[in-house]
Amino acid sequence: MRSYFNQHKFSLTLDLHFDTVIRNCARIKRSGQSSTWISQQFIDVYTTLHRLGYAHSVEVWHEGQLVGGLYGIAVGKIFTGESMFSLHANASRFAMISLARFLEQTGFNYIDAQVYNPYVASFGGGEVARADFYKIMKANLLNDDLMGPWSDLMVP
């Protein structure tokens, strides 16, 4: 992935195309799934959360086209990822690594991927016991929220 960053193969924006990202996540075909869990009602609720400054999107671009991204909720110093999509090889990896870098720069402590799988493991993610998870949530949710559009906070 280093070459994608060093050679600027992709570009990145934050919070500029939330609706497009969530709709692409809903449309993407996933192995072993016949339909999406991202309903119109879900999209409406998350779009409202985005307008309120809690839901955020990461957008990955290649040659002027949106080719990948992810979205989730930020509360306190925890980002909970909801879904991601990729239309170009490594676009979702680029989004995840870029998100992790941004969150580190802005003082976040955890990314909750919700489901442990080989993809999460490839980023160094691991499982957390339920009791430990509740302690982590309690310790981090009461921190100040990083609300509003993250596009204004992005460091080039």
Number of C-alpha atoms within 10 A of each C-alpha: 10 8 8 13 13 9 8 11 13 22 19 20 19 24 21 15 15 23 17 14 26 24 15 21 23 20 13 14 13 12 6 6 8 8 12 12 10 15 12 11 9 12 15 12 13 21 18 13 15 22 16 12 19 21 26 28 29 26 29 29 18 15 9 9 11 22 21 27 32 27 28 23 20 22 20 22 24 23 24 17 20 17 18 24 26 20 15 13 10 16 26 21 21 25 28 19 14 19 22 18 12 17 19 13 12 13 12 21 15 17 18 22 17 12 12 13 12 11 11 16 11 10 12 8 15 15 14 12 8 9 8 10 13 12 10 16 16 12 13 18 15 11 13 10 16 19 16 16 19 17 15 9 13 13 7 6
